[in-house]
Amino acid sequence: MASYFEEHDCEPGAGPRQEEPHRQALLELARSLFNGLEIDVGFLESEDWDHRLPPPAAKQAVESLPSVPVTPQQADKGLKCPVCLLEFEEEEVVRKMPCEHIFHKGCILPWLGKTNSCPLCRHELPTDDEQYEEYKKDKVRRQQQAHRLEYLHGAMYT
């Protein structure tokens, strides 16, 4: 199997060129992963939550997820964990999200340690990040304001 660098006709230690900044950024990422180096994501640490992965779920929210047994009906349907894609066994204890989706404990806990949403429907759990929680409130306010403006506009012309 050819390496990434052979496939893309580039060298692992080549420096960036001005004419292809996006390609060079991807190559630098590949080099970092190839060499096992730490990746600098400092440029992502801004307040721009629209372009970032949400923070991890709050520990309290994760700990409060109920553990439930898989029912015989769920097992008979061949229901699978959406993360690992393994079928659930009857009476196996799984974790249930507020959105009613179920996951193996070993699958959902690492996921929620990285981001606060359900892997299937993106239902969000609370976080311990005050800035992100404020961003969510502002986003709801903006949506409500846009809805009110649309309603007023519609009311004026009907």
HELIX and SHEET records of a PDB file:
HELIX    1   1 TYR A    4  GLU A    7  1                                   4    
HELIX    2   2 PRO A   21  ASN A   35  1                                  15    
HELIX    3   3 GLY A   42  LEU A   44  5                                   3    
HELIX    4   4 TRP A   49  HIS A   51  5                                   3    
HELIX    5   5 LYS A   59  GLU A   63  1                                   5    
HELIX    6   6 PRO A   72  ASP A   76  1                                   5    
HELIX    7   7 LYS A  105  LEU A  112  1                                   8    
HELIX    8   8 GLU A  130  MET A  156  1                                  27    
SHEET    1   A 3 SER A  67  PRO A  69  0                                        
SHEET    2   A 3 VAL A  93  LYS A  96 -1                                        
SHEET    3   A 3 ILE A 102  PHE A 103 -1                                        
END                                                                             
